[in-house]
Amino acid sequence: MSTQPTKVPPNGEMYRAGLPSPGARLLTAIKLVRPGQVVADIGCDHGKLAVYLALAGLATKVIAVDKRPIPLSRARALAKQTGCEAMVNCRLGNGLAALQPGEATEIVIAGMSGETMIEILAAAPWVQNPGMHFVFVPATRAAQLRSWLYSNGFALLAEEPVAERGRVYTVLSAKYTGQKQQQSPFFCELGLLAQNPLPPAKAYIAQRLRHLQKRALAPLPAAEKQALNQLIKEVEQCLP
């Protein structure tokens, strides 16, 4: 499977005047979606990602899923407003339960914690399919998501750091390989970004370091404290 980024048209070409941008995180997710596939946008919220994929011609069909009726109604309205309601199928449902196995080959899950993403994947064992591709945009708990993915036979293909609203996030591309692996705490914390020399990745690493250092100030069992301090030392080595 190619891991080359999708060429994403500028916002100005795809959105009519007055329509909001998907935002930096969702645009980064769009770049990692394989073009020409059926895409499922799980937790679609306002529907910006789903509509962008449809307007840009990057998907043959988009299934936009949300468990909340009000956000889903907004996604449906946006699809109608932009004239792509025939390509964007809005469904009320909980995670991947709204899909039939194999109905989509691209799964995008954005804007929720890594723990919630794990729950969604664990509830749908049919995603353990080498032909499928996943894009994750965790708001928090990315380390837990990386750990679960490798422990359950998935592997990362790429990670892209992205800054938005004063924070740096990571966008992950993954597939199922069937090879279950236990990754180190260091890899779970930084993933593929540990080897990325560019400033956005360094900003992400610095952010994670501050988080770990804050955790180390709290009362912890001796063994946990020792392991955390070791992880902090390893993360520090990634920065100038």
Salt bridges, closest charged atoms under 4 A:
ASP45 OD2 - HIS46 NE2 3.84
ASP45 OD1 - ARG68 NH2 3.29
ASP66 OD1 - ARG68 NE 2.96
GLU103 OE2 - ARG91 NH2 2.54
GLU106 OE2 - ARG34 NE 2.28
GLU106 OE1 - HIS133 ND1 2.83
GLU159 OE1 - ARG146 NH2 2.99
GLU164 OE1 - ARG25 NE 2.67
GLU189 OE2 - ARG208 NE 2.65
